[in-house]
Amino acid sequence: MKIARFVLKIVGACLAVAAAVCCVIAYWDKITEAFRTVGSRLGCKCCRPSEYDDYADWDE
């Protein structure tokens, strides 16, 4: 019975980590926008625009 509980704890932890990763992937745009906003308010020069912005309309 102890082994079953241990396995279930591992499975639960793996599912929780997978859910967190899915949330980060789903809200990636909002997360990066928040970092850029905070960086611009602090005057940080490390938050430069992406070099790939020139190709934003390439697929259209």
Secondary structure, DSSP 8 states (H G I E B T S, - for coil): -HHHHHHHHHHHHHHHHHHHHHHHHHTHHHHHHHHHHHHHHHT-TT----GGGGGTTS--
